[in-house]
Amino acid sequence: TEKTDDDTLERGQTFIDALMGAEKNRLNDSPDIWYLEDIPLLLSGQKKTIVLTQEVEQFWEVCVRKSITRRICAVGSPGVGKSITMMYLIRILLEMEKKVVYLKRTEEKDSHYYVWEKVGHEEYKTTVYPETSGVKQVINAANGDKVGDTYFLCDPGLTLTSCNPSPDVKASVIINASGDDRHWGGREFTKRKEDPGLQHGVKLIFPLPKKQQLLDACHLFSASVTKEQVEHRHRMFGSVPGHLFEDQDGVAAQLQQQETDLAVMSSDMTLRIVNNTAELNNNSENCPRSSIMGITSDPKNFARQEAIYISDHVAEIVAEKHMKDIWNEISAAENSPSQGLIFEAYLRSLLRKKARKFRTRNACGKSSRDYKKLWDEELGGCIDIERTDNMIGSCKAGRERVIYYSYNESVPLVDFLYKVGNCYYAVQVTIHEDHDCDAEKLENFLAKLDLQADEELNLVYTVPDGVFKRFVTKPVVPIIPDVGGEVFVLHAEIKRPLEIDEIMGEVREYAVYVAFGTVCGGEKVWKESMITFLERPSFEEIVSETHKAWALLLVENHWKAYWWKNKKQDGSTDYICMTEQDGDDLKRYVEMLESPAIEKTKRESFGMCITNRME
């Protein structure tokens, strides 16, 4: 069955000569990165640099050591570098004077078994067999009279069946696979065999490289991808070299796939991911996709699998979806004490972070004209939260802007209490459409609080945004007893957490308007439109701490212009436009469309084109 195709044989010999003859270089005296240069790939002949981190080198060495008594499946996220660094595994084995049989399978079975062995000092022989030959026959031929020195290395490629050969194949087996259990035969692979002479398998988890390692070795992975691009892509794709160093089309395709996978992710899947109970198996529709979750391991124990978010961007989107699901549950809950406690805890955390404005009304009935008289009341800005058995006493004697709360029933109308100057804020948190404001309970609370003439109390009933438009107290107009200071009873609306996709929705909306305005009205309209956008309340809330606001304008998916709003030390505001590397192209395109030679209808068509693209 020996294959005599000269081209195939020559590729195999060229590859092994380059691999074994390559000098193992250390990267800039780095203690944990090495590389082998100019290694021609078996199928294409394209020369590549094999980058090895200390963890990857340790991983393949552990695979070799454990393969003496077990069959090994090296499992890792797609694109993480298993296939290309497996070339280094071949080098390790040949340096140990083992025979190596390597196969990268194809669905058409038109690939080849490559068999390499050392035949002299720095001299290696290549033999090639067609994939249809069968693994047992190839291994037997490789073994010859000497059984036990042959390794079978298999990469499943795009095939969907097991790479694990039958037990009577006399070779050490190392399979290189992504997280699809079909590649190693599922649970049968790791199941212990009744016959002690038969090997069961073990999965070892390929380690993800560190971000700094990827940045340090950036020029080795790709001559065309900059460190700045790696920084940006790492937020989207994490430490997956196969995605970080793709060309532009590959990056766009990966982004589209990730966006699709996130969009179709169910609430149940989101919950299992957050609770770390989601299984990782690319063979199951009930498991998160590899664009969302990845796997890595601890170099001290490669058999221990750790599921991780593939990137910071994915973690943020999952968190947003989870928060939205929780919020919807809270808003929809009718008689759920546990949901009420979650909402109360969330509000305490919200008020501690910074002062926020909440849509507010005076307590009154729905038929009252005052029910629709709303204003923004500032609440929160607290510095700490303390649990206490005596909420009122602790608040009166304690520090300002500290939230005091208790789970006992001694203060039935109030969940927590804090003070700012001479004003007390007593907060009741509810998820229902009405809540008790009994006159006797209110009187008892005020008696304990003992307001002085110069003091004020705001009793605030806080409800989710979905309930606010229907909420009333019982009675609808609370009866307030005469006390030393002033007392106000208010309803306040707690909006669900602001989502990035909503903010970007505003960005898209204004980007269309700005782009159209630029084409039809020039830079003045563009700048005025951008200023209007940057002063929207949603952006002010997000960026108030940094005193900067930004917006991203995308035109035809290529041109970018960043607008910054800077507050100067003297209090004045400055608006600046900064373009990226292709900003000049945008400017020229706009100038072309503004020229008298372009009819107004064509300008309008261009505006509609942008609108469609944004949608």
DODRENPA-420136 format. One line per field, with one value per residue (C-alpha): y, z negated, x negated; residue number from 0; chain. Coordinates in pm, 1 decimal. Each point is the difference from the previous one (the first is absolute). Example, Ala and Ser with C-alpha at 12.3 -4.5 7.8 and 13.67 -1.06 7.14 Angstrom:
2
y: (-450.0/344.0)
z: (-780.0/66.0)
x: (-1230.0/-137.0)
k: (0/1)
c: (A/A)
END
This chain:
615
y: (0.0/231.6/324.8/96.8/349.5/195.1/339.2/-132.4/-181.6/304.2/225.0/-242.0/-18.4/377.8/53.9/-242.2/123.7/360.1/-94.3/-201.4/240.6/320.2/176.7/42.0/374.5/184.5/319.2/301.1/-193.8/-64.2/-273.8/-153.8/40.4/-195.6/-34.6/-208.3/198.8/-82.5/-333.1/-91.2/-129.6/-350.8/75.2/348.2/24.8/351.1/85.9/72.4/86.4/-237.1/203.8/-193.2/124.8/-171.7/-134.7/-148.9/-169.9/-146.9/-112.8/-209.6/-145.1/-110.2/-154.6/-207.2/-109.3/-103.6/-169.5/-286.5/-149.3/194.4/120.5/379.9/251.2/356.1/220.4/377.2/288.7/32.4/221.8/-21.7/-152.4/-375.6/-100.6/216.3/-68.8/-372.7/33.8/57.2/-323.0/-181.1/148.9/-112.2/-358.4/-25.0/140.9/-290.9/-229.0/-103.5/-68.1/245.4/-67.4/322.7/41.2/304.2/-152.3/124.7/-68.7/-123.1/-229.6/147.1/91.6/-200.4/-178.1/140.3/-235.1/145.2/-173.3/81.6/-198.0/164.1/299.8/291.3/-207.4/-84.7/-215.5/73.2/-262.0/93.5/-206.8/98.2/65.3/-292.8/-243.2/-30.9/84.9/-356.9/-93.6/318.9/-46.8/-364.6/105.1/270.1/-235.3/-270.6/-240.2/259.0/64.6/278.3/282.9/138.4/298.3/65.9/371.2/85.6/330.8/-44.8/305.6/59.4/-362.8/-90.2/-358.3/-143.6/10.3/-262.1/-316.1/-351.6/-155.5/-234.2/292.5/-32.9/360.9/284.0/224.0/379.5/161.9/375.5/122.6/297.0/-32.4/-249.1/-336.6/-178.8/49.1/-232.3/-224.2/168.0/-176.8/-327.1/158.0/64.7/-307.7/-247.7/-333.1/-334.7/-148.5/148.9/-36.8/256.6/371.5/244.8/361.0/325.0/354.5/267.1/364.3/221.6/325.1/340.7/241.0/312.2/333.8/138.3/-302.0/67.4/366.1/-83.4/-255.8/200.1/36.5/-375.3/-87.5/256.0/268.9/197.2/15.2/271.7/-12.2/263.5/-228.7/-291.9/212.2/84.7/-351.3/-156.4/173.9/-173.7/-341.9/-50.8/-191.3/-198.4/53.5/-143.6/287.6/278.5/-34.3/-56.3/228.7/259.2/-233.0/-270.7/241.3/127.7/-355.7/-90.7/312.5/-82.4/-356.4/120.0/256.2/-268.4/-247.8/263.7/111.9/-349.5/-85.5/-88.0/127.2/-352.3/-22.6/340.8/-111.0/-322.2/193.3/249.6/-281.9/-190.3/-304.7/7.6/-299.2/73.3/-224.6/127.6/-310.9/120.9/279.5/27.1/114.4/347.0/48.3/27.4/369.7/54.8/-243.9/-147.5/-245.1/18.3/-177.9/45.5/-99.1/-181.5/-226.0/-10.0/-253.3/261.1/189.4/360.5/156.6/370.9/281.8/14.2/378.6/306.8/110.5/-328.8/14.5/346.3/-106.0/-311.4/214.1/247.9/-275.8/-158.0/332.5/63.8/-345.0/54.6/343.5/-136.1/-269.6/258.6/228.2/-288.5/-161.3/29.6/-188.7/-85.9/109.0/-116.8/222.8/293.3/-59.4/-9.1/331.3/154.3/-116.3/133.4/342.3/25.5/-72.1/252.8/280.1/-62.7/37.0/360.2/255.2/-68.1/169.9/-197.7/84.3/97.3/111.4/89.8/-279.9/37.2/-191.5/-86.8/230.1/299.5/259.4/-21.1/-366.8/108.8/286.1/-154.0/133.5/-137.2/-50.1/-62.4/-300.2/-190.6/96.0/-197.9/-105.9/-320.8/-255.5/-138.6/-264.3/81.2/-110.2/362.7/172.0/332.2/29.1/-89.1/250.9/286.1/-61.7/-113.6/154.3/180.3/-185.8/-342.9/-237.4/-176.7/-300.4/-281.3/-315.2/12.6/137.6/281.2/263.3/-143.9/290.6/30.4/-235.5/228.4/350.0/259.3/372.9/289.5/314.1/64.6/-221.3/-367.2/-238.3/-298.0/-245.1/-269.7/-243.2/-188.0/-185.3/20.1/252.2/122.8/9.5/72.6/355.5/-48.0/317.9/-174.8/-161.9/333.4/174.2/-260.7/33.5/380.3/-19.7/-213.1/223.6/312.1/255.5/344.7/324.1/46.4/-361.3/-165.3/-353.6/-138.9/-333.1/-144.6/-299.7/-140.2/-233.1/-144.8/199.1/-247.0/59.5/373.6/116.7/-198.3/26.5/148.9/-7.5/-116.9/245.3/174.0/330.8/-88.7/163.5/179.9/84.8/331.4/-27.9/239.0/-3.4/-39.1/-340.2/-92.4/-332.3/-71.4/-267.4/-55.8/-200.4/-233.5/-59.2/-330.3/1.3/195.3/-234.1/57.5/-97.9/280.4/253.0/-128.3/27.9/372.6/8.5/-160.7/232.0/310.7/-137.8/-24.2/353.5/136.9/-178.8/123.3/350.1/2.8/-97.9/258.0/277.5/-34.7/7.2/258.7/-227.3/-296.9/180.5/140.0/-344.7/-161.4/258.0/-69.1/-370.0/32.4/198.0/-273.8/-95.7/-367.8/87.9/260.3/-264.1/-246.2/236.7/260.1/-128.2/33.5/322.1/-144.2/-126.9/-186.3/-120.2/-230.6/70.7/-294.5/63.8/-297.0/-212.1/153.2/370.4/109.1/337.7/47.7/312.2/97.1/241.0/144.8/218.8/243.9/117.1/337.7/-173.0/52.6/-286.8/-100.3/-238.8/-177.1/-240.1/-261.5/-225.2/-341.5/-111.0/5.5/325.1/182.3/-232.3/96.3/368.4/-38.5/-197.6/265.1/273.8/-188.1/-30.5/370.3/109.2/179.7/-287.8/-229.8/46.7/53.2/-318.9/-202.4/153.3/-101.6/-350.4/-19.0/98.3/-277.8/-244.2/85.0/-41.7/-347.4/-97.2/109.7/-188.4)
z: (0.0/3.5/183.1/269.2/76.3/27.3/-90.9/-316.0/-105.3/70.3/-208.1/-291.2/25.0/40.0/-302.8/-227.7/107.6/-76.4/-330.4/-133.1/133.1/-128.9/-282.6/-313.6/-61.7/-317.8/55.4/-112.5/-296.4/-108.2/-265.3/132.5/381.7/266.4/372.6/303.7/323.5/362.4/-48.6/322.2/-64.3/127.7/219.5/135.9/-33.3/-143.3/-243.9/-356.7/-330.9/-282.6/-321.4/-323.6/-345.9/-304.7/-82.0/348.2/-9.4/-341.3/132.3/286.3/-226.8/-244.6/291.4/92.9/-357.2/-63.2/339.5/-119.5/-189.9/136.4/329.2/0.5/142.1/4.8/-18.4/42.4/137.9/382.5/123.0/-321.3/170.2/-54.1/364.2/75.8/-330.5/49.3/248.5/-302.4/-151.1/313.3/-56.9/-365.7/95.5/279.4/-233.5/-230.2/303.1/17.0/325.7/72.8/206.8/65.3/164.5/49.8/108.6/275.8/69.9/348.7/-140.7/248.6/-257.5/-87.8/-286.5/-42.5/-170.1/-125.0/-164.5/-82.5/219.4/-79.0/-159.8/69.4/281.4/25.6/238.2/124.5/117.3/127.9/17.3/128.3/-269.4/134.8/-106.7/-352.7/-321.8/-113.0/322.6/-6.9/-367.3/61.1/290.8/-211.9/-293.4/205.7/-240.6/-280.5/-177.7/-257.1/147.9/232.2/-68.5/189.3/8.3/147.4/78.0/81.5/224.3/99.3/-42.3/-263.2/-96.1/-257.6/59.5/-269.3/176.3/-103.1/-304.0/216.5/155.6/-163.4/-41.6/-249.5/102.7/-30.4/152.3/56.9/-22.1/-67.3/-247.6/200.1/-176.8/332.4/74.7/-280.9/-33.3/-295.0/-334.7/146.2/39.9/-372.3/-126.6/-173.5/182.0/-168.4/170.5/-182.3/322.0/178.3/-40.4/-91.9/103.0/-186.0/112.0/-53.5/44.7/223.9/-180.4/132.2/45.9/-212.6/157.2/-61.8/171.2/307.2/2.6/-44.1/283.8/222.8/285.3/-1.7/42.7/275.2/174.7/87.4/-337.0/-241.6/-379.3/-3.3/208.9/-230.9/-300.2/168.5/126.8/-334.2/-154.8/255.7/43.0/-307.3/14.7/316.6/247.2/290.3/-29.4/-113.6/299.8/273.5/301.3/10.7/169.4/-256.1/-289.6/149.9/41.5/-356.2/-136.0/195.3/-135.1/-355.6/34.8/134.8/-276.7/-268.1/157.2/-0.9/-351.3/-215.2/-351.6/-132.4/169.5/-139.6/-351.0/31.2/127.1/-287.9/-253.3/159.9/62.5/380.9/164.0/278.5/300.9/357.7/86.7/-195.1/80.0/-373.6/-69.6/53.7/323.8/6.1/93.3/-346.0/-236.9/11.2/-202.4/-152.5/-269.7/-278.3/102.8/-333.5/106.5/370.6/-71.7/-191.5/238.2/-68.2/194.0/69.0/191.5/328.0/-38.2/-208.3/267.9/-21.0/-381.6/16.9/246.1/-205.4/-314.9/174.6/119.2/-346.2/-171.8/247.0/-70.5/-376.7/36.3/204.9/-261.8/-277.4/192.4/80.7/-344.1/-193.9/-323.7/-24.6/-319.7/137.8/307.5/-225.3/-202.8/317.6/110.1/-342.6/3.6/353.4/-97.9/-305.0/224.9/256.0/-257.1/-141.3/330.4/77.0/-20.7/268.1/118.8/-16.8/157.2/-295.0/-91.6/-317.3/-148.8/139.8/181.7/369.5/74.9/-155.0/228.1/-213.2/99.0/331.4/-145.9/-1.0/-83.5/-43.8/-364.9/-89.4/-225.6/-117.6/20.7/-320.5/-119.8/-188.3/-96.2/-352.3/-135.0/-346.0/-252.4/-67.4/333.7/-129.4/-293.3/214.3/268.4/-246.9/-179.8/300.5/298.1/286.3/330.2/-161.5/80.6/-313.1/50.8/-205.1/76.2/-322.3/-4.0/-250.5/276.9/222.8/245.9/74.1/152.3/-48.4/-117.3/59.2/-58.3/190.7/-205.7/-180.3/236.6/-64.7/283.8/-104.8/289.6/47.8/283.5/163.5/322.8/-36.9/134.2/-347.2/-348.8/-352.0/-136.5/-308.2/-208.0/-332.5/127.2/145.6/-330.1/-196.3/240.5/-28.2/-378.3/-5.2/254.2/-206.0/277.6/-114.8/140.1/242.1/121.5/289.0/91.6/347.8/-18.5/346.3/143.0/271.1/268.9/330.4/314.7/118.9/-316.3/-51.2/233.2/-202.5/-354.2/-292.1/-376.8/-230.9/-66.2/327.2/-185.2/-320.6/-324.2/-142.6/-371.3/-138.3/-88.5/-57.7/357.9/352.6/139.5/367.1/139.9/351.5/272.6/181.4/318.8/14.8/360.2/106.1/56.9/309.9/277.0/239.8/294.4/-91.0/-11.1/332.4/135.1/-70.8/157.8/316.2/8.6/-25.3/223.0/281.4/-67.3/-23.6/313.4/196.1/-141.1/98.4/355.1/41.9/-229.7/-47.2/-307.9/-186.1/-0.4/-92.3/-299.4/-120.2/28.1/-191.2/-280.4/-28.9/-25.8/-256.3/-232.2/-22.8/-365.1/49.2/106.8/-273.4/-261.4/134.1/39.1/-270.9/-201.4/284.2/139.2/348.5/236.4/318.7/296.7/276.9/351.9/239.5/368.8/233.9/-274.8/73.1/-76.1/-361.2/-170.0/-378.2/-153.2/-347.9/-239.6/-238.8/-300.2/-43.8/-336.4/46.8/35.6/373.6/238.0/300.9/276.5/196.3/293.3/22.1/304.0/20.9/267.9/269.3/-115.4/297.3/232.6/-178.5/39.9/371.6/51.3/-174.6/200.4/320.1/-95.7/-89.8/334.1/240.5/246.3/-230.3/29.6/-316.6/64.3/-1.0/-331.4/-140.6/141.6/-177.5/-325.4/48.7/75.5/-333.9/-176.2/147.3/-88.7/-361.5/-31.8)
x: (0.0/-301.1/68.4/-249.8/132.8/-324.4/152.4/165.2/-314.3/-215.5/228.7/-26.1/-380.3/-38.6/220.9/-185.3/-344.1/102.5/165.8/-294.4/-261.1/161.8/-178.1/209.4/-23.0/90.6/201.2/-205.7/-137.7/359.4/11.0/322.7/17.1/-194.1/53.6/-95.1/-19.7/83.5/177.6/189.5/351.7/66.7/300.4/-73.4/-376.7/50.1/-275.9/109.9/-162.2/90.6/30.4/-38.5/78.5/-142.2/347.4/48.8/-339.7/83.7/338.6/-141.8/-266.7/271.4/195.5/-305.9/-59.4/360.1/36.6/-220.8/297.2/299.8/142.0/-0.6/244.8/-135.6/310.4/12.9/201.8/2.1/-283.9/-200.8/-306.4/30.7/-57.0/-302.1/-176.3/62.3/-285.5/-222.5/136.4/-122.3/-344.1/-3.5/85.2/-257.1/-266.8/95.5/-58.9/366.7/182.1/281.0/311.5/192.9/341.9/218.9/329.5/228.8/366.3/-95.8/-275.5/-246.2/-265.0/-313.1/-168.2/-350.7/-245.2/-330.1/-292.8/-359.0/-242.3/-333.3/-167.3/239.8/148.3/371.5/199.0/353.1/248.3/345.7/321.0/346.4/262.3/204.3/-273.4/139.4/-177.5/-66.8/-178.8/-209.2/-96.5/-93.1/-219.4/-162.0/-58.1/-168.8/-165.6/-17.4/332.9/33.1/-207.0/268.2/225.1/322.4/90.2/340.1/168.5/373.6/14.5/363.4/108.0/260.6/-89.1/-237.4/-375.8/-59.8/-125.2/103.9/-174.1/-205.7/-191.6/-342.6/-107.9/8.8/289.3/29.3/309.9/16.5/361.6/226.5/284.5/208.6/24.2/59.0/-369.4/-110.2/305.3/173.4/15.9/-122.7/-343.4/-52.1/185.2/-231.7/-21.2/66.4/-304.3/-305.5/-197.0/218.6/-68.1/273.8/-31.1/-58.5/77.2/-263.7/98.2/-212.9/-96.0/100.5/-291.9/-20.1/85.5/-348.9/-155.3/213.9/-103.2/-368.9/9.7/235.8/-253.0/-64.4/367.8/60.5/-203.8/314.9/182.6/-112.7/-7.0/274.8/219.5/-75.5/103.4/330.5/69.4/-89.2/301.6/220.1/-165.7/-219.2/-329.1/74.5/-288.1/199.1/247.4/-234.2/-230.5/261.5/22.3/278.3/248.0/-65.4/46.2/325.9/129.5/-94.4/170.2/313.4/-0.8/-49.5/279.0/234.6/-86.1/59.3/328.1/152.8/-121.3/302.2/71.2/-50.3/-338.8/-99.2/92.5/-201.7/-301.6/19.9/40.7/-289.4/219.3/-3.4/-167.0/-246.2/51.3/10.3/201.9/306.1/243.7/64.3/-356.2/-150.2/-190.2/-379.6/34.5/152.7/-170.3/-347.4/-203.5/-343.7/-196.4/-249.8/-356.6/-23.2/285.9/87.9/275.3/200.3/229.4/95.5/287.7/-48.6/165.8/-188.0/-47.7/88.0/246.7/187.9/2.7/157.9/269.2/83.6/18.9/231.7/231.4/1.1/74.1/281.3/147.2/-21.7/155.0/287.3/58.1/3.3/234.4/235.3/-5.2/326.6/-53.5/-367.4/-179.6/-334.7/33.2/85.8/-316.2/-207.7/148.8/-65.4/-363.1/-42.1/137.5/-228.7/-297.2/124.6/33.1/-344.5/-181.7/90.7/278.8/260.6/314.7/324.5/334.7/222.2/353.0/185.8/210.4/350.7/274.5/-14.2/292.0/-175.3/-156.7/-314.1/-46.0/-150.0/-203.9/-347.1/-342.7/-352.1/-92.8/-363.0/-49.8/-305.4/-362.5/-53.8/-344.5/79.2/266.7/45.5/236.7/137.0/263.7/94.6/37.3/133.3/-241.7/-299.8/96.0/59.1/-330.6/-203.7/-172.6/166.6/50.6/-16.9/287.6/130.3/224.9/151.4/198.0/205.0/355.5/-58.3/34.6/276.9/22.6/-372.6/-259.1/-298.5/-83.5/-271.9/-46.1/-152.7/-43.3/330.6/199.8/84.5/81.3/212.9/23.3/261.6/-72.4/285.6/70.1/379.2/250.0/98.8/-146.3/111.3/-42.6/215.3/44.1/-69.6/-319.5/-114.3/70.0/-200.6/-291.5/-1.9/19.0/-318.4/-174.3/88.2/-39.5/-110.1/138.9/-289.9/3.1/179.6/108.9/52.6/182.1/-72.3/186.2/-228.0/138.3/-126.9/65.2/262.9/205.9/-54.5/277.4/258.4/-134.5/197.2/-28.5/279.3/155.3/-82.0/-46.9/-185.2/113.6/-301.6/11.8/-124.6/-369.1/-287.9/-133.9/137.5/102.6/39.0/122.6/-127.3/9.5/-333.0/-62.2/-300.5/-97.2/-150.7/-376.8/-93.9/-112.1/-281.8/217.2/242.4/-283.3/-131.8/353.8/-21.8/-344.7/134.9/300.0/-215.3/-273.7/254.7/119.5/-354.0/-118.3/301.8/-43.0/-365.3/75.0/276.2/-121.9/-372.6/-221.3/210.8/307.5/-218.5/-149.2/332.1/160.1/-283.5/23.8/373.8/-72.9/-277.8/224.5/261.9/65.7/-85.7/-353.2/-40.3/84.2/-254.6/-292.3/57.4/-296.3/-250.4/153.9/-20.7/261.5/-59.7/190.7/-104.0/112.2/-20.2/43.8/9.8/-163.0/-340.7/-30.6/-14.5/3.0/-10.7/148.5/-108.1/164.5/-259.6/72.2/-288.0/-130.7/167.4/338.3/38.1/69.5/-204.4/108.2/-270.1/13.8/-274.6/-12.3/-163.7/-243.4/269.6/160.6/-148.1/191.2/322.1/-80.1/-74.0/319.7/205.4/-169.0/80.1/367.7/16.9/-139.4/237.6/-38.6/199.0/372.6/202.0/200.0/-321.1/-98.0/336.2/-46.5/-332.6/173.9/254.3/-280.5/-160.6/332.3/46.4/-355.2/46.1/328.1)
k: (0/1/2/3/4/5/6/7/8/9/10/11/12/13/14/15/16/17/18/19/20/21/22/23/24/25/26/27/28/29/30/31/32/33/34/35/36/37/38/39/40/41/42/43/44/45/46/47/48/49/50/51/52/53/54/55/56/57/58/59/60/61/62/63/64/65/66/67/68/69/70/71/72/73/74/75/76/77/78/79/80/81/82/83/84/85/86/87/88/89/90/91/92/93/94/95/96/97/98/99/100/101/102/103/104/105/106/107/108/109/110/111/112/113/114/115/116/117/118/119/120/121/122/123/124/125/126/127/128/129/130/131/132/133/134/135/136/137/138/139/140/141/142/143/144/145/146/147/148/149/150/151/152/153/154/155/156/157/158/159/160/161/162/163/164/165/166/167/168/169/170/171/172/173/174/175/176/177/178/179/180/181/182/183/184/185/186/187/188/189/190/191/192/193/194/195/196/197/198/199/200/201/202/203/204/205/206/207/208/209/210/211/212/213/214/215/216/217/218/219/220/221/222/223/224/225/226/227/228/229/230/231/232/233/234/235/236/237/238/239/240/241/242/243/244/245/246/247/248/249/250/251/252/253/254/255/256/257/258/259/260/261/262/263/264/265/266/267/268/269/270/271/272/273/274/275/276/277/278/279/280/281/282/283/284/285/286/287/288/289/290/291/292/293/294/295/296/297/298/299/300/301/302/303/304/305/306/307/308/309/310/311/312/313/314/315/316/317/318/319/320/321/322/323/324/325/326/327/328/329/330/331/332/333/334/335/336/337/338/339/340/341/342/343/344/345/346/347/348/349/350/351/352/353/354/355/356/357/358/359/360/361/362/363/364/365/366/367/368/369/370/371/372/373/374/375/376/377/378/379/380/381/382/383/384/385/386/387/388/389/390/391/392/393/394/395/396/397/398/399/400/401/402/403/404/405/406/407/408/409/410/411/412/413/414/415/416/417/418/419/420/421/422/423/424/425/426/427/428/429/430/431/432/433/434/435/436/437/438/439/440/441/442/443/444/445/446/447/448/449/450/451/452/453/454/455/456/457/458/459/460/461/462/463/464/465/466/467/468/469/470/471/472/473/474/475/476/477/478/479/480/481/482/483/484/485/486/487/488/489/490/491/492/493/494/495/496/497/498/499/500/501/502/503/504/505/506/507/508/509/510/511/512/513/514/515/516/517/518/519/520/521/522/523/524/525/526/527/528/529/530/531/532/533/534/535/536/537/538/539/540/541/542/543/544/545/546/547/548/549/550/551/552/553/554/555/556/557/558/559/560/561/562/563/564/565/566/567/568/569/570/571/572/573/574/575/576/577/578/579/580/581/582/583/584/585/586/587/588/589/590/591/592/593/594/595/596/597/598/599/600/601/602/603/604/605/606/607/608/609/610/611/612/613/614)
c: (A/A/A/A/A/A/A/A/A/A/A/A/A/A/A/A/A/A/A/A/A/A/A/A/A/A/A/A/A/A/A/A/A/A/A/A/A/A/A/A/A/A/A/A/A/A/A/A/A/A/A/A/A/A/A/A/A/A/A/A/A/A/A/A/A/A/A/A/A/A/A/A/A/A/A/A/A/A/A/A/A/A/A/A/A/A/A/A/A/A/A/A/A/A/A/A/A/A/A/A/A/A/A/A/A/A/A/A/A/A/A/A/A/A/A/A/A/A/A/A/A/A/A/A/A/A/A/A/A/A/A/A/A/A/A/A/A/A/A/A/A/A/A/A/A/A/A/A/A/A/A/A/A/A/A/A/A/A/A/A/A/A/A/A/A/A/A/A/A/A/A/A/A/A/A/A/A/A/A/A/A/A/A/A/A/A/A/A/A/A/A/A/A/A/A/A/A/A/A/A/A/A/A/A/A/A/A/A/A/A/A/A/A/A/A/A/A/A/A/A/A/A/A/A/A/A/A/A/A/A/A/A/A/A/A/A/A/A/A/A/A/A/A/A/A/A/A/A/A/A/A/A/A/A/A/A/A/A/A/A/A/A/A/A/A/A/A/A/A/A/A/A/A/A/A/A/A/A/A/A/A/A/A/A/A/A/A/A/A/A/A/A/A/A/A/A/A/A/A/A/A/A/A/A/A/A/A/A/A/A/A/A/A/A/A/A/A/A/A/A/A/A/A/A/A/A/A/A/A/A/A/A/A/A/A/A/A/A/A/A/A/A/A/A/A/A/A/A/A/A/A/A/A/A/A/A/A/A/A/A/A/A/A/A/A/A/A/A/A/A/A/A/A/A/A/A/A/A/A/A/A/A/A/A/A/A/A/A/A/A/A/A/A/A/A/A/A/A/A/A/A/A/A/A/A/A/A/A/A/A/A/A/A/A/A/A/A/A/A/A/A/A/A/A/A/A/A/A/A/A/A/A/A/A/A/A/A/A/A/A/A/A/A/A/A/A/A/A/A/A/A/A/A/A/A/A/A/A/A/A/A/A/A/A/A/A/A/A/A/A/A/A/A/A/A/A/A/A/A/A/A/A/A/A/A/A/A/A/A/A/A/A/A/A/A/A/A/A/A/A/A/A/A/A/A/A/A/A/A/A/A/A/A/A/A/A/A/A/A/A/A/A/A/A/A/A/A/A/A/A/A/A/A/A/A/A/A/A/A/A/A/A/A/A/A/A/A/A/A/A/A/A/A/A/A/A/A/A/A/A/A/A/A/A/A/A/A/A/A/A/A/A/A/A/A/A/A/A/A/A/A/A/A/A/A/A/A/A/A/A/A/A/A/A/A/A/A/A/A/A/A/A/A/A/A/A/A/A/A/A/A/A/A/A/A)
END
